[in-house]
Amino acid sequence: MVRAYGPTLTTPLTSSLASLTRVFGLSSLASPMKGMIPCLPRGRGPAKWAPIFLLVLVIVRSLVLVLFIKVKFWSPLGRYEASKGPMNETKESKSPRDTEGHGTHTASTAAGSVVPNASLFNYARGEARGMAIKARIAAYKICWSSGCFDSDILAAMDKAIEDGVHVISMSVGSTGLAPNFDDDGIAIGALHAVQSGILVSCSAGNSGPKPFTATNIAPWILTVGASTIDREFPADVVLGDGRSFKGVSLYYGDGLNKSAYLELVKGADCGSRLCKADELDSSKTAGKMVLCDRGETARVAKGAAVKQAGGAGMILANTAESGEELVADSHLIPATMVGQTAGDQIRDYVSSNPKPTATITFKGTVVGPSPPAPRVAAFSSRGPNLLNPEILKPDVIAPGVNILAGWTGASAPTDLDIDPRRVKFNIISGTSMSCPHVSGLAALLRNAYPNWGPSAIKSALMTTAYYLDNSGKNITDLATGKQSSAFVHGSGHVDPDKAINPGLVYDIDTSDYIAFLCAIGYDSKKIAIFLKEPATVDCSAKNLSTPGDLNYPSFSVVFESGKNVVKYTRVVRNVGSSADAVYEVSVNAPPNVDVSVSPKKLEFSADKHTLSYEIVFTSSKGSFQSSKPILGTSSFGSIEWSDGSHRVRSPIAVRWIEGSQQHFIASI
């Protein structure tokens, strides 16, 4: 089973590659044909709709149903209903129609047309547009309210390959930890797609901030984490003692009387710390502001529970797990979310004051440099890589918090049955939202460079990603409030302006991925399921000595017991305008690691457009013999190749572990 990853944040973009600053999204009411190149046959797929320009496939939990897009669904009458029972057709549709909103939101983010004056309840008002506004969408409905089946996922991906798409965007992933590749329908289908020249972009998941939680981590998948943007929806808490705490909210309706503070009570004192439905004592909450802890149940559901118990308002406070991450929601009652630090102070205030009171001040939409952006969302799933420690995951981050995009008219913005509201746009958060941002950018790159393979496009997005926020400081992790790492943000935040001209790319073809599968211990029988055509694989003939030797644009180094030196080889291709470019390397070595690169200079020519280099990592502190052992710790750095105009950066993540990698994987 797989799950869809819900809500995220982004920035506006032009039809060419533009800077990601703040994102809006795309509406189902747009005129899809305006400015589009006519659909012409491509020699495969239905001639009446296959595009000559570019086609984006969005495989999502449910899909947008608008004019001029190709839609399909896989009938639930077989395995789904056999497992779950008859479908409730008053809530779901046995058709491609989107009855939930997730599909409309992700599809419109990837390739929605330009829509003026888009907003949710007047929040984030402005021009909405997808990443690739002239792309065509083929949407395949593969999931239903109770989940998704691998058989449907693979059927949809096979059909997408047959139809001739260029990019597959999947805001879905496995439930729990990442499964082995041969048990993962998405990984299997993705490698089938890559063999047909199709880039596959997937959400990393929403199980952060715990480590090893990233899913969709096969090296042939572009794995995307979630970040914030420079747009906020402030809704500040003001306590009866005059103190004010920053919060965020998308509440729409009658506000609170600023001069009449409400009595403030803790949900824990009223029957439920987490403010679960039917657990709050209405005799203690009626007419009051209720302080609820984040966790276990949906954020908007907590507000609904407070409303059901007669409460007049809610303060949703983070715990240590979510840290200072603030996610805005369209609550049904006056409500706001505050970070852990503010939450702890408000809890102390309620406990120590005999008559605690509070109100909420809603301030609308604010765009600016404070707080800095981007920052990594606490919910964003992260590494290290559970299955293959020598492959760094996630690959990149992109806007995934408080993202405005299109929405279905069949579902409320909160997705709650008690919510009667219907909207054309919604603001939600999740790696489901960050994934289609990158998918749309990949489509633009595919159009700009039609001869590039999926790995080249992926490389361009990774090696040009940035790791500094708009204040010039290192990107921070909202879960900790401290500097983020490559295990959290991968190569960094995607930068479309630079990705269009990366200078060098790291190519990987099907034979390399087969060699990778051999290197991780797969035999010919297991590898066969990943191949489009029947073939017998001889792993003894493959030359990939370790999984880390895959020509990946980033480095993940594991020092095992008794092993203090790791060597990798990489090959880069010059795609810049100068055939005679000369690149020199600079090294930012991780603490406790010596890094050497040979050669230190790459001199390309018309006859030599691909060159290789060796990189050697040496644990410089003796690690396992040191008086200050560093077992179980991590260290981070990078290398950067430059010809004076291009900067091709690869992050380095290092771990020291006891025993072998196999022991390491089994013990986490």
TISEMAR-794529 format. One line per field, with one value per residue (C-alpha): residue number from 1; residue in one letter; x, y, z. Coordinates in steps of 0.05 Angstrom, whole numbers, plus 5000, padded with zeros to 4 digits. Layout:
<sites>
n c(NUM, ...);
res c(a, ...);
X c(X, ...);
Y c(Y, ...);
Z c(Z, ...);
</sites>
This chain:
<sites>
n c(1, 2, 3, 4, 5, 6, 7, 8, 9, 10, 11, 12, 13, 14, 15, 16, 17, 18, 19, 20, 21, 22, 23, 24, 25, 26, 27, 28, 29, 30, 31, 32, 33, 34, 35, 36, 37, 38, 39, 40, 41, 42, 43, 44, 45, 46, 47, 48, 49, 50, 51, 52, 53, 54, 55, 56, 57, 58, 59, 60, 61, 62, 63, 64, 65, 66, 67, 68, 69, 70, 71, 72, 73, 74, 75, 76, 77, 78, 79, 80, 81, 82, 83, 84, 85, 86, 87, 88, 89, 90, 91, 92, 93, 94, 95, 96, 97, 98, 99, 100, 101, 102, 103, 104, 105, 106, 107, 108, 109, 110, 111, 112, 113, 114, 115, 116, 117, 118, 119, 120, 121, 122, 123, 124, 125, 126, 127, 128, 129, 130, 131, 132, 133, 134, 135, 136, 137, 138, 139, 140, 141, 142, 143, 144, 145, 146, 147, 148, 149, 150, 151, 152, 153, 154, 155, 156, 157, 158, 159, 160, 161, 162, 163, 164, 165, 166, 167, 168, 169, 170, 171, 172, 173, 174, 175, 176, 177, 178, 179, 180, 181, 182, 183, 184, 185, 186, 187, 188, 189, 190, 191, 192, 193, 194, 195, 196, 197, 198, 199, 200, 201, 202, 203, 204, 205, 206, 207, 208, 209, 210, 211, 212, 213, 214, 215, 216, 217, 218, 219, 220, 221, 222, 223, 224, 225, 226, 227, 228, 229, 230, 231, 232, 233, 234, 235, 236, 237, 238, 239, 240, 241, 242, 243, 244, 245, 246, 247, 248, 249, 250, 251, 252, 253, 254, 255, 256, 257, 258, 259, 260, 261, 262, 263, 264, 265, 266, 267, 268, 269, 270, 271, 272, 273, 274, 275, 276, 277, 278, 279, 280, 281, 282, 283, 284, 285, 286, 287, 288, 289, 290, 291, 292, 293, 294, 295, 296, 297, 298, 299, 300, 301, 302, 303, 304, 305, 306, 307, 308, 309, 310, 311, 312, 313, 314, 315, 316, 317, 318, 319, 320, 321, 322, 323, 324, 325, 326, 327, 328, 329, 330, 331, 332, 333, 334, 335, 336, 337, 338, 339, 340, 341, 342, 343, 344, 345, 346, 347, 348, 349, 350, 351, 352, 353, 354, 355, 356, 357, 358, 359, 360, 361, 362, 363, 364, 365, 366, 367, 368, 369, 370, 371, 372, 373, 374, 375, 376, 377, 378, 379, 380, 381, 382, 383, 384, 385, 386, 387, 388, 389, 390, 391, 392, 393, 394, 395, 396, 397, 398, 399, 400, 401, 402, 403, 404, 405, 406, 407, 408, 409, 410, 411, 412, 413, 414, 415, 416, 417, 418, 419, 420, 421, 422, 423, 424, 425, 426, 427, 428, 429, 430, 431, 432, 433, 434, 435, 436, 437, 438, 439, 440, 441, 442, 443, 444, 445, 446, 447, 448, 449, 450, 451, 452, 453, 454, 455, 456, 457, 458, 459, 460, 461, 462, 463, 464, 465, 466, 467, 468, 469, 470, 471, 472, 473, 474, 475, 476, 477, 478, 479, 480, 481, 482, 483, 484, 485, 486, 487, 488, 489, 490, 491, 492, 493, 494, 495, 496, 497, 498, 499, 500, 501, 502, 503, 504, 505, 506, 507, 508, 509, 510, 511, 512, 513, 514, 515, 516, 517, 518, 519, 520, 521, 522, 523, 524, 525, 526, 527, 528, 529, 530, 531, 532, 533, 534, 535, 536, 537, 538, 539, 540, 541, 542, 543, 544, 545, 546, 547, 548, 549, 550, 551, 552, 553, 554, 555, 556, 557, 558, 559, 560, 561, 562, 563, 564, 565, 566, 567, 568, 569, 570, 571, 572, 573, 574, 575, 576, 577, 578, 579, 580, 581, 582, 583, 584, 585, 586, 587, 588, 589, 590, 591, 592, 593, 594, 595, 596, 597, 598, 599, 600, 601, 602, 603, 604, 605, 606, 607, 608, 609, 610, 611, 612, 613, 614, 615, 616, 617, 618, 619, 620, 621, 622, 623, 624, 625, 626, 627, 628, 629, 630, 631, 632, 633, 634, 635, 636, 637, 638, 639, 640, 641, 642, 643, 644, 645, 646, 647, 648, 649, 650, 651, 652, 653, 654, 655, 656, 657, 658, 659, 660, 661, 662, 663, 664, 665, 666, 667, 668);
res c(m, v, r, a, y, g, p, t, l, t, t, p, l, t, s, s, l, a, s, l, t, r, v, f, g, l, s, s, l, a, s, p, m, k, g, m, i, p, c, l, p, r, g, r, g, p, a, k, w, a, p, i, f, l, l, v, l, v, i, v, r, s, l, v, l, v, l, f, i, k, v, k, f, w, s, p, l, g, r, y, e, a, s, k, g, p, m, n, e, t, k, e, s, k, s, p, r, d, t, e, g, h, g, t, h, t, a, s, t, a, a, g, s, v, v, p, n, a, s, l, f, n, y, a, r, g, e, a, r, g, m, a, i, k, a, r, i, a, a, y, k, i, c, w, s, s, g, c, f, d, s, d, i, l, a, a, m, d, k, a, i, e, d, g, v, h, v, i, s, m, s, v, g, s, t, g, l, a, p, n, f, d, d, d, g, i, a, i, g, a, l, h, a, v, q, s, g, i, l, v, s, c, s, a, g, n, s, g, p, k, p, f, t, a, t, n, i, a, p, w, i, l, t, v, g, a, s, t, i, d, r, e, f, p, a, d, v, v, l, g, d, g, r, s, f, k, g, v, s, l, y, y, g, d, g, l, n, k, s, a, y, l, e, l, v, k, g, a, d, c, g, s, r, l, c, k, a, d, e, l, d, s, s, k, t, a, g, k, m, v, l, c, d, r, g, e, t, a, r, v, a, k, g, a, a, v, k, q, a, g, g, a, g, m, i, l, a, n, t, a, e, s, g, e, e, l, v, a, d, s, h, l, i, p, a, t, m, v, g, q, t, a, g, d, q, i, r, d, y, v, s, s, n, p, k, p, t, a, t, i, t, f, k, g, t, v, v, g, p, s, p, p, a, p, r, v, a, a, f, s, s, r, g, p, n, l, l, n, p, e, i, l, k, p, d, v, i, a, p, g, v, n, i, l, a, g, w, t, g, a, s, a, p, t, d, l, d, i, d, p, r, r, v, k, f, n, i, i, s, g, t, s, m, s, c, p, h, v, s, g, l, a, a, l, l, r, n, a, y, p, n, w, g, p, s, a, i, k, s, a, l, m, t, t, a, y, y, l, d, n, s, g, k, n, i, t, d, l, a, t, g, k, q, s, s, a, f, v, h, g, s, g, h, v, d, p, d, k, a, i, n, p, g, l, v, y, d, i, d, t, s, d, y, i, a, f, l, c, a, i, g, y, d, s, k, k, i, a, i, f, l, k, e, p, a, t, v, d, c, s, a, k, n, l, s, t, p, g, d, l, n, y, p, s, f, s, v, v, f, e, s, g, k, n, v, v, k, y, t, r, v, v, r, n, v, g, s, s, a, d, a, v, y, e, v, s, v, n, a, p, p, n, v, d, v, s, v, s, p, k, k, l, e, f, s, a, d, k, h, t, l, s, y, e, i, v, f, t, s, s, k, g, s, f, q, s, s, k, p, i, l, g, t, s, s, f, g, s, i, e, w, s, d, g, s, h, r, v, r, s, p, i, a, v, r, w, i, e, g, s, q, q, h, f, i, a, s, i);
X c(5000, 5021, 4996, 4989, 5029, 4987, 4999, 5062, 5091, 5122, 5141, 5119, 5151, 5150, 5142, 5217, 5260, 5251, 5272, 5233, 5212, 5141, 5092, 5019, 4994, 4943, 4869, 4822, 4786, 4845, 4843, 4889, 4897, 4921, 4992, 4999, 5031, 4978, 4977, 5009, 5026, 5093, 5092, 5067, 5007, 4939, 4952, 4895, 4928, 5002, 5041, 5100, 5118, 5120, 5075, 5073, 5043, 5017, 5001, 4965, 4915, 4859, 4863, 4842, 4785, 4786, 4782, 4840, 4875, 4877, 4850, 4845, 4828, 4840, 4775, 4770, 4723, 4780, 4833, 4811, 4739, 4759, 4803, 4762, 4691, 4641, 4659, 4615, 4596, 4564, 4635, 4678, 4671, 4688, 4717, 4777, 4738, 4775, 4732, 4786, 4829, 4899, 4903, 4877, 4927, 4988, 4970, 4957, 5023, 5062, 5031, 4972, 4955, 4959, 4900, 4894, 4868, 4872, 4866, 4838, 4790, 4831, 4896, 4955, 4917, 4955, 4969, 4971, 5012, 5042, 5115, 5108, 5047, 5049, 5056, 5000, 4977, 4958, 4929, 4919, 4877, 4909, 4886, 4821, 4802, 4829, 4895, 4930, 4952, 5018, 4981, 4943, 5006, 5045, 4987, 4983, 5058, 5059, 5003, 5039, 5101, 5059, 5026, 5094, 5098, 5163, 5157, 5121, 5104, 5083, 5060, 5050, 5095, 5099, 5067, 5121, 5194, 5219, 5208, 5262, 5264, 5238, 5178, 5164, 5117, 5138, 5212, 5198, 5153, 5201, 5260, 5215, 5200, 5273, 5289, 5241, 5274, 5222, 5243, 5206, 5198, 5170, 5154, 5203, 5145, 5117, 5147, 5200, 5235, 5256, 5317, 5315, 5243, 5252, 5215, 5219, 5295, 5315, 5373, 5334, 5280, 5286, 5267, 5239, 5234, 5193, 5214, 5181, 5175, 5177, 5101, 5068, 4996, 5007, 4956, 4987, 4967, 4960, 4957, 4921, 4988, 5005, 5054, 5048, 5069, 5074, 5027, 4997, 4926, 4880, 4817, 4762, 4701, 4683, 4744, 4752, 4737, 4805, 4782, 4747, 4796, 4771, 4785, 4843, 4842, 4887, 4857, 4893, 4850, 4787, 4794, 4843, 4912, 4909, 4837, 4810, 4737, 4687, 4739, 4733, 4687, 4641, 4626, 4699, 4709, 4644, 4658, 4732, 4798, 4827, 4902, 4914, 4978, 4996, 5001, 4964, 4901, 4894, 4906, 4839, 4804, 4827, 4793, 4730, 4732, 4738, 4679, 4638, 4652, 4628, 4696, 4703, 4775, 4837, 4912, 4948, 5017, 5075, 5112, 5186, 5172, 5150, 5194, 5183, 5149, 5086, 5034, 4972, 4904, 4834, 4804, 4729, 4736, 4784, 4849, 4924, 4986, 5048, 5116, 5142, 5178, 5115, 5072, 5113, 5108, 5032, 5025, 5064, 5021, 4957, 4986, 5011, 4956, 4890, 4851, 4888, 4859, 4879, 4858, 4882, 4900, 4893, 4938, 4925, 4981, 5052, 5110, 5180, 5249, 5229, 5229, 5284, 5266, 5273, 5274, 5263, 5195, 5198, 5149, 5194, 5221, 5296, 5357, 5404, 5383, 5351, 5366, 5432, 5474, 5521, 5466, 5446, 5372, 5331, 5359, 5331, 5280, 5226, 5168, 5121, 5091, 5028, 5022, 4964, 4938, 4874, 4822, 4762, 4692, 4674, 4712, 4719, 4786, 4795, 4772, 4725, 4654, 4627, 4659, 4606, 4654, 4676, 4734, 4769, 4838, 4867, 4930, 4960, 5028, 5068, 5121, 5062, 5065, 5141, 5145, 5103, 5144, 5205, 5167, 5146, 5217, 5240, 5189, 5218, 5288, 5264, 5235, 5298, 5343, 5302, 5364, 5380, 5364, 5329, 5395, 5422, 5359, 5364, 5438, 5424, 5373, 5418, 5486, 5457, 5414, 5429, 5439, 5435, 5370, 5350, 5389, 5453, 5457, 5455, 5385, 5357, 5315, 5249, 5250, 5311, 5319, 5391, 5430, 5401, 5445, 5450, 5411, 5354, 5357, 5399, 5436, 5395, 5336, 5323, 5345, 5312, 5353, 5417, 5391, 5379, 5455, 5489, 5556, 5569, 5522, 5529, 5499, 5472, 5442, 5403, 5465, 5492, 5428, 5432, 5504, 5479, 5427, 5482, 5525, 5471, 5464, 5406, 5411, 5388, 5319, 5306, 5335, 5290, 5228, 5260, 5273, 5225, 5247, 5265, 5339, 5390, 5436, 5507, 5527, 5598, 5608, 5586, 5641, 5609, 5650, 5605, 5537, 5572, 5609, 5544, 5554, 5511, 5515, 5523, 5567, 5547, 5606, 5603, 5664, 5654, 5694, 5766, 5754, 5781, 5787, 5732, 5744, 5693, 5698, 5654, 5645, 5620, 5598, 5608, 5542, 5564, 5571, 5647, 5674, 5743, 5720, 5769, 5741, 5779, 5756, 5750, 5739, 5700, 5720, 5674, 5703, 5746, 5753, 5808, 5783, 5828, 5805, 5847, 5855, 5842, 5831, 5786, 5804, 5749, 5754, 5713, 5740, 5735, 5666, 5666, 5720, 5728, 5756, 5771, 5752, 5783, 5754, 5799, 5776, 5828, 5817, 5829, 5754, 5755, 5820, 5812, 5808, 5746, 5707, 5660, 5620, 5548, 5563, 5557, 5597, 5582, 5619, 5621, 5662, 5651, 5676, 5680, 5702, 5691, 5619, 5589, 5590, 5576, 5567, 5561, 5546, 5584, 5551, 5595, 5575, 5617, 5583, 5602, 5603, 5583, 5531, 5487, 5491, 5477, 5414, 5387, 5397, 5360);
Y c(5000, 5071, 5137, 5206, 5260, 5321, 5397, 5447, 5519, 5551, 5612, 5646, 5627, 5649, 5603, 5603, 5586, 5640, 5650, 5614, 5666, 5655, 5607, 5609, 5551, 5539, 5540, 5491, 5552, 5573, 5572, 5512, 5522, 5594, 5598, 5523, 5488, 5446, 5372, 5331, 5257, 5235, 5166, 5133, 5143, 5170, 5216, 5261, 5287, 5269, 5334, 5358, 5408, 5372, 5330, 5324, 5264, 5275, 5211, 5232, 5210, 5240, 5283, 5349, 5343, 5401, 5411, 5393, 5343, 5268, 5231, 5157, 5116, 5044, 5010, 4992, 4934, 4884, 4883, 4948, 4928, 4857, 4884, 4943, 4925, 4963, 5035, 5089, 5126, 5183, 5204, 5176, 5171, 5111, 5159, 5205, 5260, 5290, 5283, 5303, 5360, 5331, 5315, 5383, 5418, 5379, 5379, 5454, 5466, 5428, 5456, 5501, 5559, 5632, 5655, 5727, 5745, 5676, 5667, 5627, 5671, 5731, 5701, 5700, 5739, 5746, 5715, 5639, 5598, 5529, 5515, 5496, 5535, 5510, 5437, 5388, 5343, 5270, 5251, 5179, 5165, 5109, 5119, 5121, 5143, 5079, 5077, 5054, 4987, 4973, 4939, 5003, 5045, 5000, 4998, 5074, 5082, 5031, 5069, 5135, 5105, 5080, 5149, 5182, 5228, 5264, 5273, 5231, 5269, 5225, 5256, 5187, 5140, 5079, 5076, 5071, 5061, 5054, 4983, 4944, 4964, 4897, 4904, 4976, 4986, 5059, 5040, 4985, 5029, 5088, 5048, 5024, 5098, 5119, 5066, 5103, 5170, 5194, 5231, 5209, 5259, 5236, 5264, 5245, 5237, 5274, 5231, 5280, 5300, 5229, 5204, 5148, 5167, 5188, 5143, 5139, 5134, 5093, 5128, 5133, 5174, 5249, 5253, 5319, 5347, 5408, 5479, 5545, 5609, 5682, 5688, 5684, 5687, 5718, 5706, 5725, 5703, 5759, 5737, 5773, 5795, 5832, 5783, 5768, 5705, 5695, 5646, 5631, 5617, 5618, 5626, 5662, 5689, 5733, 5750, 5757, 5820, 5849, 5884, 5823, 5768, 5696, 5652, 5606, 5532, 5473, 5415, 5370, 5398, 5388, 5315, 5314, 5345, 5332, 5357, 5294, 5291, 5272, 5274, 5347, 5364, 5418, 5443, 5463, 5489, 5525, 5598, 5591, 5591, 5521, 5506, 5441, 5402, 5385, 5311, 5247, 5279, 5329, 5401, 5426, 5367, 5392, 5458, 5421, 5383, 5447, 5477, 5414, 5422, 5494, 5527, 5597, 5592, 5549, 5557, 5498, 5491, 5451, 5400, 5382, 5337, 5396, 5449, 5518, 5495, 5535, 5510, 5553, 5520, 5544, 5530, 5528, 5571, 5628, 5590, 5597, 5554, 5572, 5540, 5498, 5555, 5599, 5539, 5522, 5594, 5595, 5528, 5557, 5619, 5578, 5535, 5593, 5645, 5637, 5671, 5663, 5698, 5705, 5731, 5722, 5778, 5759, 5799, 5771, 5759, 5784, 5776, 5795, 5774, 5756, 5700, 5679, 5631, 5577, 5534, 5459, 5437, 5394, 5344, 5334, 5263, 5257, 5213, 5179, 5131, 5071, 5022, 5046, 5091, 5107, 5144, 5212, 5224, 5267, 5298, 5369, 5411, 5456, 5498, 5454, 5497, 5538, 5530, 5560, 5519, 5494, 5455, 5411, 5435, 5367, 5375, 5427, 5462, 5425, 5358, 5352, 5327, 5381, 5437, 5463, 5512, 5502, 5538, 5542, 5548, 5520, 5530, 5466, 5438, 5374, 5342, 5329, 5403, 5407, 5348, 5380, 5444, 5403, 5362, 5425, 5451, 5384, 5392, 5460, 5431, 5373, 5423, 5465, 5404, 5350, 5306, 5304, 5240, 5238, 5235, 5298, 5337, 5311, 5328, 5400, 5410, 5380, 5412, 5482, 5479, 5530, 5520, 5593, 5628, 5698, 5727, 5696, 5644, 5569, 5540, 5519, 5460, 5481, 5418, 5440, 5514, 5497, 5492, 5440, 5384, 5345, 5289, 5339, 5382, 5339, 5382, 5442, 5484, 5480, 5542, 5543, 5602, 5564, 5496, 5519, 5528, 5477, 5474, 5400, 5341, 5271, 5221, 5153, 5102, 5038, 4995, 5036, 5025, 4951, 4951, 4987, 4933, 4881, 4920, 4919, 4843, 4834, 4772, 4765, 4742, 4802, 4851, 4822, 4856, 4924, 4913, 4933, 4875, 4804, 4797, 4756, 4799, 4776, 4814, 4786, 4829, 4893, 4941, 4978, 4957, 4991, 5026, 5092, 5086, 5101, 5166, 5205, 5281, 5278, 5238, 5196, 5165, 5110, 5093, 5024, 4992, 4985, 5023, 5094, 5105, 5109, 5121, 5139, 5154, 5204, 5223, 5291, 5317, 5388, 5418, 5491, 5537, 5531, 5465, 5483, 5498, 5486, 5469, 5471, 5440, 5471, 5427, 5443, 5381, 5355, 5359, 5298, 5280, 5293, 5298, 5294, 5300, 5278, 5310, 5378, 5408, 5383, 5408, 5395, 5401, 5387, 5316, 5308, 5328, 5277, 5270, 5230, 5244, 5205, 5229, 5199, 5208, 5192, 5193, 5240, 5228, 5153, 5148, 5079, 5086, 5158, 5177, 5216, 5165, 5192, 5129, 5144, 5217, 5253, 5306, 5348, 5386, 5394, 5399, 5450, 5450, 5519, 5548, 5619, 5624, 5558, 5528, 5454, 5435, 5366, 5358, 5308, 5271, 5226, 5175, 5133, 5067, 5005, 4940, 4933, 4971, 4910, 4911, 4985, 4977, 4920, 4957, 5023);
Z c(5000, 4988, 5014, 4984, 5017, 5033, 5038, 5018, 4997, 4934, 4889, 4823, 4757, 4685, 4625, 4620, 4681, 4732, 4804, 4858, 4908, 4929, 4897, 4880, 4838, 4785, 4773, 4740, 4712, 4669, 4593, 4582, 4507, 4508, 4482, 4476, 4416, 4381, 4398, 4343, 4338, 4366, 4336, 4400, 4444, 4422, 4362, 4379, 4442, 4444, 4446, 4404, 4458, 4524, 4567, 4642, 4675, 4745, 4782, 4845, 4897, 4856, 4795, 4766, 4716, 4668, 4593, 4548, 4593, 4585, 4645, 4663, 4723, 4743, 4762, 4836, 4821, 4825, 4879, 4914, 4928, 4941, 4997, 5021, 5004, 4959, 4946, 4976, 4913, 4952, 4972, 4916, 4841, 4798, 4747, 4741, 4777, 4836, 4898, 4948, 4920, 4926, 4852, 4829, 4874, 4852, 4778, 4777, 4814, 4762, 4699, 4714, 4669, 4690, 4732, 4757, 4826, 4855, 4930, 4987, 5027, 5002, 5030, 4982, 4929, 4864, 4797, 4801, 4753, 4750, 4739, 4666, 4643, 4571, 4588, 4578, 4635, 4630, 4697, 4719, 4780, 4819, 4891, 4930, 5000, 5032, 4995, 4932, 4904, 4869, 4812, 4797, 4803, 4755, 4706, 4705, 4697, 4640, 4606, 4616, 4583, 4526, 4519, 4511, 4572, 4588, 4664, 4716, 4780, 4838, 4904, 4934, 4973, 5017, 5086, 5139, 5122, 5050, 5024, 4986, 4914, 4889, 4935, 4915, 4856, 4849, 4845, 4794, 4751, 4756, 4727, 4671, 4657, 4660, 4608, 4562, 4576, 4626, 4689, 4752, 4809, 4876, 4945, 5000, 5050, 5111, 5167, 5191, 5232, 5248, 5210, 5158, 5140, 5067, 5018, 4942, 4950, 4890, 4855, 4790, 4825, 4838, 4912, 4936, 5007, 5029, 5046, 5064, 5023, 5040, 5050, 5118, 5144, 5214, 5268, 5334, 5403, 5455, 5527, 5583, 5612, 5548, 5518, 5444, 5406, 5331, 5299, 5231, 5207, 5146, 5188, 5151, 5187, 5245, 5285, 5360, 5397, 5410, 5473, 5502, 5518, 5523, 5583, 5564, 5583, 5565, 5527, 5576, 5632, 5591, 5573, 5515, 5508, 5433, 5428, 5397, 5374, 5428, 5483, 5506, 5564, 5537, 5608, 5612, 5541, 5523, 5503, 5518, 5482, 5483, 5481, 5442, 5428, 5357, 5338, 5321, 5292, 5235, 5255, 5229, 5262, 5329, 5316, 5295, 5360, 5399, 5361, 5373, 5448, 5446, 5447, 5418, 5395, 5393, 5400, 5369, 5400, 5373, 5415, 5408, 5348, 5304, 5335, 5306, 5242, 5229, 5179, 5165, 5161, 5143, 5211, 5225, 5287, 5304, 5313, 5303, 5308, 5348, 5354, 5411, 5447, 5447, 5463, 5525, 5550, 5538, 5575, 5634, 5633, 5638, 5694, 5735, 5726, 5764, 5708, 5642, 5581, 5508, 5440, 5369, 5321, 5247, 5200, 5131, 5081, 5093, 5045, 5067, 5090, 5161, 5178, 5129, 5073, 5052, 5114, 5115, 5140, 5203, 5171, 5111, 5111, 5112, 5108, 5118, 5063, 5097, 5041, 5011, 5056, 4998, 4960, 4990, 4997, 4991, 4927, 4933, 4969, 4940, 4964, 5004, 5060, 5053, 4978, 4939, 4879, 4847, 4886, 4871, 4883, 4911, 4976, 5031, 5040, 5106, 5077, 5137, 5127, 5174, 5132, 5082, 5048, 4975, 4942, 4875, 4907, 4970, 5012, 5039, 5058, 5048, 5004, 4957, 4942, 4934, 4886, 4829, 4833, 4814, 4764, 4728, 4727, 4700, 4644, 4626, 4624, 4582, 4532, 4532, 4523, 4487, 4479, 4553, 4591, 4659, 4696, 4662, 4681, 4752, 4755, 4731, 4786, 4840, 4824, 4817, 4880, 4935, 5009, 5034, 5053, 5033, 5091, 5066, 5121, 5117, 5108, 5176, 5196, 5229, 5270, 5309, 5292, 5274, 5209, 5163, 5133, 5069, 5102, 5109, 5047, 5000, 4949, 4970, 4944, 4869, 4829, 4760, 4735, 4745, 4727, 4655, 4648, 4694, 4658, 4674, 4684, 4713, 4665, 4687, 4638, 4647, 4648, 4706, 4746, 4732, 4757, 4819, 4831, 4824, 4873, 4926, 4920, 4871, 4827, 4755, 4776, 4820, 4769, 4714, 4743, 4733, 4659, 4604, 4560, 4581, 4591, 4630, 4672, 4686, 4749, 4745, 4683, 4717, 4739, 4796, 4856, 4908, 4905, 4919, 4852, 4816, 4777, 4826, 4831, 4907, 4955, 5015, 5051, 5103, 5145, 5174, 5230, 5207, 5142, 5141, 5066, 5014, 4940, 4887, 4812, 4776, 4702, 4681, 4613, 4590, 4568, 4571, 4511, 4510, 4484, 4511, 4582, 4639, 4707, 4773, 4837, 4906, 4967, 5030, 5070, 5124, 5195, 5212, 5138, 5088, 5016, 4955, 4883, 4823, 4775, 4805, 4736, 4680, 4611, 4560, 4485, 4423, 4425, 4500, 4524, 4581, 4633, 4698, 4766, 4829, 4898, 4960, 5030, 5090, 5162, 5190, 5264, 5265, 5282, 5312, 5351, 5373, 5446, 5425, 5385, 5332, 5319, 5302, 5283, 5217, 5181, 5120, 5065, 4990, 4927, 4872, 4801, 4768, 4701, 4725, 4703, 4725, 4795, 4796, 4869, 4900, 4975, 5017, 5076, 5119, 5173, 5220, 5237, 5275, 5235, 5162, 5124, 5126, 5202, 5201, 5159, 5201, 5266, 5252);
</sites>
